[in-house]
Amino acid sequence: MNNITKLILIYMGVLGFITFIMYGIDKAKAKAHKWRIPERVLLGMCMIGGIIGGWLGMYVFRHKTKHLKFHVVQILASILWGICIVVSVTKL
């Protein structure tokens, strides 16, 4: 594994962890009827690399699973980041 691939995976791991925590916080705030993290922030975190945390957050906390746009963004982000990883591994 080359250095670029390692950096991408570390970057995605850190963002994934942060995104997962954000989904948990938002779910807790939703239950308490308090101020929420805007959907665009959660979706943005997934798009910039937090997709693993986004998927885990959706299903561990059962949060935003009924919202089609969250599934669409997660799928698109997964495809895009998957391509980035493949390209970094194969050095195309």
C-alpha positions, -999 to 999 in steps of 0.1 A, spaced: 0 0 0 15 33 -10 16 65 11 -13 82 -7 -36 53 -1 -26 52 36 -33 90 39 -67 86 22 -76 57 46 -65 76 76 -84 107 65 -115 87 59 -111 69 92 -108 101 112 -137 118 93 -158 86 96 -153 86 134 -163 122 136 -193 117 114 -204 87 135 -202 107 166 -222 135 150 -250 111 140 -251 99 176 -253 135 189 -280 144 165 -301 114 174 -298 122 211 -308 158 205 -337 146 183 -350 125 211 -346 154 236 -363 178 212 -333 201 213 -313 220 187 -301 196 159 -272 193 136 -283 205 102 -289 178 76 -265 195 52 -237 192 77 -243 155 82 -245 150 44 -215 172 39 -194 152 63 -203 120 43 -194 136 10 -160 148 22 -150 114 34 -170 104 64 -190 78 46 -182 48 68 -192 68 99 -223 79 81 -234 44 72 -226 31 107 -244 61 123 -275 56 102 -279 20 113 -264 19 148 -285 48 159 -314 41 135 -311 77 124 -321 92 90 -327 57 76 -361 67 62 -347 97 43 -341 89 6 -316 118 2 -293 103 29 -292 70 11 -286 87 -23 -258 108 -9 -242 79 9 -243 57 -22 -228 85 -44 -201 93 -18 -193 56 -14 -188 53 -52 -167 84 -54 -144 75 -24 -142 39 -37 -129 52 -70 -104 74 -51 -91 44 -33 -89 22 -64 -71 50 -83 -46 55 -54 -39 18 -52 -35 12 -89 -18 46 -96 -38 52 -128 
